[in-house]
Amino acid sequence: MRVAVGDPALEVGDPGQGPLGRVFAEIEKVIVGQRKLLERLMTALLTGGHVLLEGVPGLAKTLSVRTLAASLSAQFRRIQFTPDLLPSDLIGTNVFDQRTGEFRPHKGPVFANIILADEINRAPAKVQSALLEAMQEHAVTIAGETFPLPHPFVVLATQNPIEQEGTYPLPEAQVDRFMFKTLVGYPSLHQEKLIVQRMTTGVEPTASPVATLEQIDAARAAVNGVRVDERVLDYIVRIVSATRATDSVTPGGTRWIEYGASPRASIWLTNAAKANAFLCGRGYVKPEDVKEVAADVLRHRVLVTFEAQAEGVNAEAIIQLVLGSVRVP
């Protein structure tokens, strides 16, 4: 891949062809496979979105996020979400300073560029509400005073789909704040063999900083400059509209869809398609860019009915039906 827009120093592709290319190459010194996961993480970083990663334990979700941060000279904090976590453990609190006789703010671990919210669905509603403000406003409130978070600020959260004991369902409003919900799958046999060879030498591979946050900001500006033709924009809006019960083009219609994606999905789908075009080396969005990212943008925004579940129809199936039914420009 090669970026052909903006600053030529932002070219991506082979190792050494620009900051983003070096980031991918550096991450792949540690992570085997999971290219889609890495591209989604980079897309979120380039658009200011947040990512919800879902997969069984042991698939390098945490390692991928930590390695991305290590390759960018970014502030990184890993927060283990547990049932006894308090909002103050996340955002911080006021601490009494005996020397001055005054309270001063003690900032929590959320004050970093890249936040790994590990097992996010293990924390109760109060903690989720505190995180929601940070995700939406890029600021937090401590004792009535608002503090801006560092720039850039990205939340990369993980959750385990097979372990339900001691977990809380995430509020729909919070789930909708995530740009992507990315499903992390098993590696191929060849990739798993490479993983075993790499991780059993007694020396754990690590990543070094190869790009600065200023370079990421420059790449963000280039992504904003990627052109979206009006016909492609119409295509995006029609896709999102088709996920709603009243406008659905799927055979099940209102029987299958409880509610569909909101206009926020149209915004994120456009931004994600622009970032995908950028990473593919184009200054304009094609329908293929939209299709490439559509499932990750929409799967957590489409709620199916009990009737659909009884018929074996899930959100993934509805999204594929929508993509197959909406006319491509």
Residue pairs with C-beta under 8 A, 6 or more apart in sequence:
1 12
1 13
1 21
1 279
1 280
1 281
2 11
2 12
2 13
2 17
2 281
3 10
3 11
3 12
3 18
3 20
3 219
3 222
3 278
3 279
3 281
4 11
4 281
4 282
4 283
5 222
5 225
5 226
5 278
5 282
5 283
6 218
6 219
6 221
6 222
6 225
7 218
7 222
8 18
9 18
9 19
9 215
9 218
10 18
10 19
10 20
10 215
10 218
10 219
10 222
11 17
11 18
11 20
11 21
11 281
12 18
12 20
12 21
12 24
12 279
12 281
13 21
13 281
14 21
14 25
15 21
15 22
15 24
15 25
16 22
16 25
19 210
19 211
19 212
19 215
19 216
19 219
20 42
20 211
20 219
20 279
22 71
22 210
22 211
23 42
23 68
23 71
23 72
23 210
23 211
24 38
24 42
25 210
26 67
26 71
26 207
26 208
26 210
27 38
27 64
27 67
27 68
27 71
27 207
28 38
29 205
29 207
30 63
30 67
30 205
30 206
30 207
31 38
31 60
31 63
31 64
31 67
32 187
32 191
32 194
32 195
32 198
33 187
33 188
33 191
33 194
33 195
34 59
34 60
34 64
34 184
34 187
36 182
37 53
37 61
37 64
37 182
37 184
38 64
38 68
39 276
39 279
40 51
40 180
40 182
40 296
41 51
41 64
41 65
41 68
41 156
42 68
42 275
42 279
43 49
43 179
43 180
43 272
43 275
43 276
43 279
43 293
44 50
44 51
44 154
44 156
44 179
44 180
45 68
45 72
45 114
45 152
45 154
45 216
46 216
46 219
46 220
46 223
46 275
46 278
47 179
47 220
47 223
47 268
47 271
47 272
47 274
47 275
48 152
48 153
48 154
48 220
49 154
49 178
49 179
49 180
49 268
49 271
49 272
50 135
50 154
50 155
50 156
50 157
50 177
50 178
50 179
50 180
51 154
51 155
51 156
51 157
51 178
51 179
51 180
51 181
51 182
52 120
52 157
52 158
52 159
52 175
52 178
52 180
52 181
52 182
52 300
53 61
53 65
53 156
53 157
53 158
53 159
53 182
53 184
54 158
54 159
54 160
54 161
54 181
54 182
54 183
54 184
55 61
55 158
55 160
55 161
55 183
55 184
55 185
56 160
56 161
56 162
57 160
59 184
59 185
59 186
59 187
60 184
61 158
61 184
62 78
62 116
62 118
62 158
65 76
65 114
65 116
65 156
65 158
66 76
66 78
66 116
67 207
68 114
69 75
69 76
69 113
69 114
70 76
70 206
70 207
70 208
70 209
71 207
71 208
71 209
71 210
71 211
72 113
72 114
72 209
72 210
72 211
72 212
72 213
72 216
73 209
73 211
73 212
73 213
74 112
74 113
74 114
74 152
74 213
75 111
75 112
75 113
75 114
75 150
76 112
76 113
76 114
76 115
76 116
77 109
77 110
77 111
77 112
77 114
77 115
77 116
78 116
78 118
79 90
79 109
79 110
79 115
79 116
79 117
79 118
80 118
80 119
81 117
81 118
81 119
81 120
81 121
81 122
81 123
81 127
82 119
82 122
82 123
83 122
83 123
83 124
83 166
83 168
85 122
85 123
85 124
85 127
86 126
86 127
87 126
87 127
87 129
87 130
88 108
89 108
89 127
90 108
90 109
90 110
90 127
90 130
90 131
91 107
91 108
91 110
91 130
91 134
91 140
91 141
91 142
92 105
92 106
92 107
92 108
92 110
92 111
92 140
92 142
93 105
93 106
93 108
93 142
93 143
94 103
94 104
94 105
94 106
94 142
94 143
95 103
95 104
95 105
95 106
96 102
96 103
97 103
97 104
103 143
105 142
105 143
105 145
105 147
107 142
107 147
108 140
109 115
110 131
110 134
110 140
110 149
111 147
111 149
111 150
112 150
112 153
113 150
113 151
113 152
113 153
113 154
113 213
114 154
114 156
115 153
115 154
115 155
115 156
116 156
116 157
116 158
117 131
117 155
117 156
117 157
117 158
118 157
118 158
119 158
119 159
119 160
119 167
120 128
120 131
120 157
120 158
120 159
120 170
121 159
121 160
121 167
121 168
121 169
121 170
122 166
122 167
122 168
123 168
124 168
125 168
125 171
128 168
128 170
128 171
128 174
130 140
131 155
131 174
132 171
132 173
132 174
132 177
133 139
133 140
133 141
134 140
134 149
134 153
134 155
135 155
135 174
135 177
136 177
138 148
138 149
138 151
138 153
139 146
139 147
139 148
139 149
140 146
140 147
140 149
141 147
151 213
152 213
152 216
152 217
152 220
155 178
157 178
159 167
159 170
160 167
172 303
175 181
175 300
175 301
176 262
176 264
176 300
176 301
178 300
179 268
179 271
179 272
179 297
180 268
180 272
180 293
180 296
180 297
181 296
181 299
181 300
182 296
183 299
186 192
187 195
198 205
219 278
222 278
223 271
223 274
223 275
223 278
224 274
225 283
226 274
226 275
226 277
226 278
226 282
226 283
226 284
226 285
227 283
227 284
227 285
228 270
228 273
228 274
228 284
228 285
229 284
229 285
229 329
231 329
232 273
232 285
232 286
232 287
232 290
232 329
233 270
234 329
235 287
235 290
235 326
235 327
235 328
235 329
236 266
236 269
236 270
236 273
236 290
237 266
238 326
238 327
239 269
239 290
239 294
239 298
239 322
239 323
239 326
240 260
240 261
240 263
240 265
240 266
240 269
240 298
241 247
241 260
242 248
242 249
242 250
242 260
242 322
242 325
242 326
243 257
243 260
243 261
243 265
243 298
243 301
243 302
243 318
243 319
243 322
244 257
244 259
244 260
244 261
245 253
245 254
245 257
245 258
245 259
245 260
246 254
247 260
248 254
248 256
248 257
248 260
248 318
248 322
249 321
249 322
249 325
249 326
250 256
250 257
250 318
250 321
250 322
250 325
251 321
252 308
252 311
252 313
252 318
255 305
255 307
255 308
256 304
256 305
256 307
256 308
256 311
256 313
256 318
257 302
257 303
257 304
257 305
257 308
257 318
258 303
258 304
258 305
259 302
259 303
260 301
260 302
260 303
261 297
261 298
261 301
261 302
262 301
265 297
265 298
265 301
268 297
269 290
269 293
269 294
269 297
269 298
270 285
272 293
272 296
272 297
273 285
273 289
273 290
273 292
273 293
274 285
274 289
276 285
276 289
276 292
276 293
277 283
277 284
277 285
277 286
277 289
280 289
287 328
287 329
291 323
294 319
294 323
295 316
295 319
295 320
298 315
298 319
299 315
299 316
299 319
300 315
302 315
302 318
302 319
303 315
304 313
304 314
304 315
304 318
308 314
308 318
